[in-house]
Amino acid sequence: MMALKLQRLQSWQISQKFIPPNRKAPQTTAGGATRGGSCYLEGKETLTALMPLNKSGLTLAERPTFYWFVPQIPEETAHFSLLDGEDIVYETTFKLPKQLGIIGFTLPTKAPSLQVGKNYHWYMSIACGSEEVGEGITVDGWVERIQPTTDLSKQLARTNPKQLSQVYATSGIWYEVLDTLVQQRLTDPGDRTVMANWKALLESVGLNNLVSKPLVNSWNAKTN
């Protein structure tokens, strides 16, 4: 019986590896995190977006949730902007938590909903010792909202909620698989299967160093 349970856990864990969609990644101009001497305290940890290596991800949501690992830094405010080409679709600032960890920010209802088929470029920046965001550290990424196929919609409707992340992962829907596993970890932090899925997902996109980082579950983004 124990061997059977272990086999099920291993097969589920393997399925949590992210399978990227067959899409050409958009050209990016920002090179990930830019180090600002006044931002980081002692240590080598840096601001990191929870994204695949090509910094591009699909979503089914009108207003998805974005996640970042924020190290121990003295700054208290972050700036988020969402662009459609050269046009700023939405931008805001929000307070950062005092402790290091993985934080999430969901586009609020006052932000325009993402249009299906459009590739949006987002930036998350932290100013360091200056009011000008550009003088701080920045990470960026891409998000494209897609319309689910009839088969995917049916599959999602009949899937056990605890296994939804598996469907999202194998379908290449990055923002949903990440958010689903975050919510499952917050709901049941002691669940070994959820933690194994979390580990497999992050390792499959090169985020091995973030597997053990805490989720800042007592924090909610307060936008200005």
Steps between C-alpha positions, in 0.01 A plus 500: 500500500784740588671425167176573314459834676862591421448407135192724480688786664792463260278487189306807616822681579639427154183636341552831680800579286404796289459429129545832319260577216624490144520875465775740403613701799473878458815707479596648835704810568552473876754253627326373811603638835733797496711528813473822695760533774270683739217249457648172613617421848772244568468185291470399138121472473338722239155606392371215282186454294341156519496442127633248245845565358364691201303727738178432307182337628141427401190566710128434474417783739386852424711619794770249592724490806873569470756360744848610602760408756598814690820474709571691818519863387455833677256638244126493573332570166488330160376627166311281252423588140327312219562598139335423167781580260618848599173591670461470877178309565522512878748605766496525876716491811459270797655443840751220541496262799770546762619139482659327203297247304281436199227758450210520258320788333167455323385757248217685676152548359582860414768378259385424144444130435755333276383451144522154349793453263698805610850478644548742789838598642512561875763651728543486876746756636633606836657842540817508708580821680316703236147585400585412142410136439751472218790534744404188688465132415259360245370164380272456203295237321222436252143384532260393228138415566361216292155354454490138622410238243179305547701194604701694757184657645341156538816359654521782754131462588529132580841506674531467876603842639811343655615391154425818308866601509580184304266603217636855492861378502456255213299760305769768534279743696769651721317762705224258604725209593714727716207668672324167556802352676552816708139485620532129576816560702332778697194282565694193608869579556566150633376315190797303364345450158442873453857574610634235262300657216628845595859374496459324164339804339764751609788268418358440152539871420836555670373653825661238725624765743145615577349162594558546874422872514204591721169626371404829660143386562411774749566773244262657252603755240361843583507704181510877492 
